[in-house]
């Protein structure tokens, strides 16, 4: 049944793909700030490896040893030059995947985590469905598209993927690494925005003849964080820097509730992910926070002027509290 659903999704994405530039800018809470044709579907090349890394991190330990297969060592394109029979730590392969875009690293990780590449690709598609990436289908862990058409997605879907990946502390550290000194040598990150723009804290480059240039970057200033994804933009690093700077100039994100345990009106509740409220800097309206309680949940609503946002949290019974609302 799972494979039938993936086949149907793939067939739906076989319509002629537009050959035009597109981009999207989102905030850390997923709000779309600006976009141009961000739901156009196309081959996305090596930015697929963000999903590869996320699935690996959710199903493995960093100190695991990976034995390199013949198939992994013979992948074409970008490579970290792995050899058949070589044993490499998983953390090293993740850096090779994200910094150097190693297709051999992608296949080695997929075989190790999934048992085989096909099973791992199923895991990628399951994660995409979980994240709401409705216009995406993954066919391989690397993003190569010469043989099977490659991995199809949109700027918007890949922004959702990056948002989820940046919620993982290990991914954030790897994606922000400019130079990695590891067991296989020293690697420099291909995402040159890390070196050229101080606010940049992660990203992934991609390119094939079919996809053109693809790029995902994230940047942070204080509590505010933005993600930019672009397809087929010629000056893509310059575009990303300009979009991040414009976001920080015009918007501010406020962390209303951080991850942890809270109490209001004698009721304790748990916050799994930070509750972030996005406001335009031009809006000088004060915040208003209202909480309500029903049988199983605490609902928190934040409003400022005409903008509001609501989140609900499960009620728990814990004695350890991080913060008290009054």
N, C-alpha and C positions, 0 to 999 in steps of 0.2 A: 504494500500500500504506500509506504514511504517513497519508494522509487517511482511509483506511478505519479505521485504528487509532484515530485521533482521534475519528471518528464513533462508533465503538463505545464509547469512553470517555465521550463526551458522552451517549450513550443510557443508559449505566449510571448516570449522575449525574442522570437525569431523574426519579428517584423523588421523591415529595413531600419537600420539605426542612423540617426542624424549625424552628419559629419560637421559639427559646429562646436564652438567653444561654449563651455558652461561652467558655472561655479555656484557655490553656496557658502554662506557665513552663518554659523549658529553659535549661540551662547552655551555655557556649560550645562544649562538646564534643558537644552534642546530647542530653544526658541529660534526660529528662522529670522535672522536680522536682514539679510539681503540674499537675493538669488537671481540667477539667469539660466533658464532652461535646466534647472537642477534635477528634474525628473527624467531627462533624456537618458536612455539606456545605451551603454556601449561597453566594449571590452575595456577593462580597467588596469591591465598589466600588473606591475609589482606592488601597487598599493593593496592588492589582495593579501599580501603577506601580513598586514595588520590583523586580518581575521585568522590567518594561520597562527600567528603568535598568540593571539587571545585564546584560541582553542587549546594550544599546547600548554599555556600557563594554567588553564583551568583543569587539566587532566594529567599533570605530571609534577615532579619535584625537580628543582634546579640542579641538584647534584647527581642526577641519573646519568649513566654512561650510555651513549648511543654508538652502536656498531654500524659503520657505514657500509651500505650494500653496493653491489655493482651498479644497479639502476640509479641510485642516488649519485654515485660518483661520476656517472656519464651524462648528467643533465647538461643541456646546452645553455648558452647565454651567460648572464652574470653568475659568478662562481667564487667560492672561497677555496677551491682546489682541493676538495676532499678526495681521499684515496680509498678504494675498496678494502675493507677489513680494518680500517683505522677506527680507533675508539676515541670519542670526543665527548666532553661533558655537554649536557643539554643547555646550560647557560651560555657556553661558548657558541653553540649553534644558533641560539636565539640572537646573539649579537651579530653573527655572520648573516643571519636572515634580515635583520632590521637595518644594520649599518651598511653592509655591502651588497644587500639584496641577493644573497647566494641562492640560486635555484637548487643547487645540490643540498644546501642546508635545509631548504623547504621540504624536499622529498625525504631526506633523512629523518627529519622531525615527524613528518606525516607517517612514515612507516613505523617509527618507534612508538608513537602515541596511539595510532589507530590500528596497528598490527599489519595494515596494508594501506595503500594510498586511497583506494575506493572507500573504505570504511571511514578514513579521516575526512574525505570530502563530504561524506554524509554528515559527519559531525559539524563541518563548516556550515552546511546548509541548514542544519537544525538550529545552530546558533543564530544564523541570519534570520530565521523565522521567529526565534525568541525575541530578537531585537526589533522586530517590525520592519525588516528590510524587505519590503514587499516586491520590489522590482529587481531583485538580485538572484543570481544562480551561480554557484561555484562548481567548477569542473576539475580543478587541480589546485595544489597548494602553492604554486609559484606565480601564476598569472600569465605564463606563456600562452600564446593564442594561435600559434601557427597550425597546430594539428586539430584541436577540438573546438576552436572558436573562442577558447579562453573563458575567463570569468566575466560575467556581465553584471553591471550594477549602475547606479546613478550617483551623482554628487551627493544628493540628500542621503541615500542609503549608506554611502561610505562615511558620511559625517556621523551617522548613528553608530556605525562600527567603531570609529575613532573615539567617540564619546564613551562607549563601553570599555574600550581598551584603556583609555586614560584613567578610568576608575580603578585600574589594577596598579598597585604601587610598583611592582616589578617592571611592568611594561613601561610605566612613566620613566623609570630610571634608565632603562635600556634606550628608549626613544629619545631621551635627552642627552645621551652620551655622544660627545663629539669625537673622542678617540678612545679606543678600547685596546688595552694591553692584555692579551690572553695567551692561552697555550699554543695558539697557531700564529702568533705574531701580533703586530699592531695594525688596527683597522681604523680608518677615518670615515666618519659618517658622510654619506652622499647627500644628505639634506644640508646644503650649505647655508640655509637660513639660520641654523643654529649658531653659526659663526658670525653671521652678518647682522643679526637682529637679537638683541639681548633678551627680549621678552619671549622669544621662541623657546618652547620646552618639549618639542617632539614633532615627529612627522615621518613621512615615507614618500619616496619618489617612485615613479614608474614610467616605463616607455616600451612600446613595441611599434612596429610599422603600422599595425592595425589600430592601436589605441591612440597613438600620438603621445604627447606628454601628459602624464597625470601626476597630481601632487596632493598630498594631505599634510597640513601643518596645524599645530596648536600653539597658542601663546597665552601667557599669563601676566597680569599686572595687578598686584594686590589680590583681592578676592575674586577678581573678574578673569574669566578665561574664555577664549574664543577658538573655534575650529573653522578652518577654511579648506574646502575641497575644490579642485579645479580639474577640468578635462580640456585638453587641446588648446590651452592658453599658451601663446608663444613666450611671453615674458612672465613665466609663472611665479618665479620667486618674488619678483617685483610686485606682482598683483597681490600675492599673499601678504607681504609686508604691509602694503597700503590698506588692505582690508582689515587686518588686525589693528593697525594704528587708528583707523577710523572708528572701529568698534570701541576701543578704549577711550577715545576722545568723546564719544557720544553717549556711552552707556556705563552703568555701574551695576555690578552684581553684589547683592548682600546675602550673606549666609544667615538665614533666620534661625535655623536649627542645624547644628552639626550632628554628625553620626554619634549615637549614644543613647543614654537613658534619661528621661525627663519626668517631671511631675507637675500636674496642674489640678487644682481643686481636690487634692488628695488622691488623684488617680495617676498611676505610673504608666508610661508608654515608651515604646522603643522606636528610634529613628535609624533605619538601615542605611540611608543615603542622605547627604546634606540637602536641606530644603533651601534652595537658592531663589531669590527674588530679583528679577531684572527690572531696572528702572532707567529711563532716560535722564541724563544729567540735567537736561533743561526743565525737568519736572521737579519743582521744589515742594510738592505736596508731602506732608509728613506721613509716615507709615501708620497704619492701624492694624493691630493684630487681634483677632477674635478666635477663641477656642470654644468648641462645643463637644459634648460627650454623649454617646449613645451606649448601648449595651456592650459592644465589643471594640469600639474605636474612639479615638480622639481626633477631631478634625480641626485643623489650624488654617485660618484664612488670613492672608495678608493683602492689604489694599493700599493704594496710593493714587489719589485722583480717580481716574476712570479705569485704572489697571488693577486687577486682583488675581490672586492665585491661591488655590486650595489644595491641601494634602491631608490624607487621612492615615492614621497610624494605629496599629493594634495595641489594645490595653494589655499590660502584663502585670505580674506581681513580683516585683524585685525590690530589695532593700537598698541596693546600690544605685545612687542617683548621680548624674553628672551636673544637672542644672535644675533649678526650681523656677517654675513660672508662678507669678503671683498676680 
